[in-house]
């Protein structure tokens, strides 16, 4: 992958083959390259967002603000967008900081802090001071300086201010009032305000109000848009409070207070079905209606009704800045002035619609869709952007590499998915060693599904780490022959990320979700519909079945619990893996390594890798039992698979002569209690070497 930073000839190559088990030095080198790649990407994002914001390019794409553009199309939060734009603009005036970054002298996190305080006159000093310091240290120093000040000015040594933290806990109704008041204050002073400023203004309001209720210095605004909305459902009798566009239920007493204290309660009636639910894509084209034949402008009462129905929010961007009623089918093209043809639009979006840069589709009483002038939905990538990202498509498989596994090539491919279909993984189910009951059950289910011509039911593989859940999933996909994709549960933060992976699995294929119990709840819930349609097969792997929601767990029609391996099975796995590596291993050596492998293939293959290195360095052509024992001694692992720490645990308990609590045992060994509980203790308990009692741990 080659990328170029704007106005620069700098190019960089990004390795996208993810391989575990590397040396610390090589892994560190790859981390450095990955971080640098992310930094340069952030610099490019800042440059282009600032350029779009200054040129108004986001409006040509159909967005009223740069924040709306970045959030809708690329899921960048508005505060992050504003930070990108501010940094991109600042770097135009700070060429020395930009040059230091492009030459690798500064990280992006450092640059982002430095531009807040540096000027062309002081940037060299800030660069010199900031190099070698962490972003946190730079942020602390920047917080103590004003724009244009130097980093080490002795005259700017300041005494820290004293801060107080009031108790600001609020219920739903109080928070609704607070947010409405904040929006009103922001409209008055035309900028965002913090909670601290809100408290200050509230105090000023109480202390400065006159007997007639007015306050000197305050700018009056139309308070119609800043009321607390109490939305009463006439069918159920429940009342909710509108908080940032989301309904929050309130109890009956609170609802009565809000409605009773309002001179005009905002009880929103059901929408009137006064327009056809037909969407005419050509409604705002063609000949215009003569002015004398056009419908009347929107009456104030109807405008208030429409604004209340839409909760005083723009139907496109959700903004409450200067909302107004917009005719979806415009009056000049024969649009009627009725609520079913009126939608709430903020000042920015309203202007874009009339400039033909924002197109509204759908129905007012149904679902509205917003497109740019070219007809592309605002929430989707444009064809050119989609094509560019498609050329960078990466299929990530981040499993730790092992001698028995063929790690797929995850480098960037310039071909489309149709030109380069994902290869069916190996091995086949008949080639698997161990887990015979699980393999037999899965083979029966797979072959029955193939005979019926249906996708395989969803599969849940449960068991401790290292027992081959990924290999089983790949073997199932190989039997089905319809493709395979891997998703790592901890790396999914939003349902959209999972939806993109689901969409790329061909019908009848397999989506393997490793560590499925670490998926966010919203992502899990987004899979319910996918699992019910049965278009693809989802195979989940988990080490903690109890953490899965019951509704999710029940949708897996095939649930299998994996067991630990015997020494004979592990020896067979080691001998097959050694053949693939081109090194011999005799049966005795395989049994020695298998006995020390803690009953898991992953540990066995790790020991095999170390034994191969020992044999090759010693000039041996095969691994014998002596080489295997030499490797175990060098790794401080005994013939039972016990590591040094675990032997020390047993010795400490033996010398104690009485049960020891977890904290006491951890203190004596100099370990963290969490490490003792999750890493070492389970194996000792499983082997029957220690037991847990109410008084603590003791030898069995």
Secondary structure, 3 states (H helix, E strand, C coil): CEEECCCCCCEEECCCCCCCCCCHHHHHHHHHHHHHHHHHHHHHHHHHHHHHHHHCHHHHCCCCCHHHHHHHHHCCCHHHHHHHHHHHHHHHHCHHHHHHHHCCCCCHHHHHHHCCCCCCCCHHHHHHHHCCCCHHHHHHHHHCCCCCCCCCCHHHCCCCCCCCCCCCCCCHHHHHHHHHHHHHHHHHHCCCCCHHHHHHHHHHHHHHECCCCCECCCCCCCHHHHCCCEEECCCCCCEEEEECCEEEECCHHHHHHHHHCCCCCCCCCCCCCCCCCCCCCCCCCCCCCCHHHCCCCCCHHHHHHHHHHCCCCCCCCCCCCCCEEEECCCHHHCCCCCHHHEEEECHHHHHHHHCCCEEEEECCCCCEEEEECCCCECCCCCHHHHHHHHCCCCCCCCCCCCCCCCCCCCCCCCCCCCCCCCCCCCCCHHHCCCCHHHHHHHHHHHHHHHHHCCCCCCEEEECCCCCCHHHHHHHHHHHHCCCEEEEEHHHCCCHHHHHHHHHCCCCCCEEEEECHHHCCHHHHHHHHHHHHHCCCEEEEEECCHHHCCHHHHCCCCEEEECCCCCHHHHHHHHHHHHHHHCCEECHHHHHHHHHCCCCCHHHHHHHHHHHHHHHHHCCCCEECHHHHHHHHHHCCCCCCCCCHHHHHHHHHHHHHCCCECHHHHHHHHCCCHHHHHHHHHHHHHHCCCEEEECCEEEEC
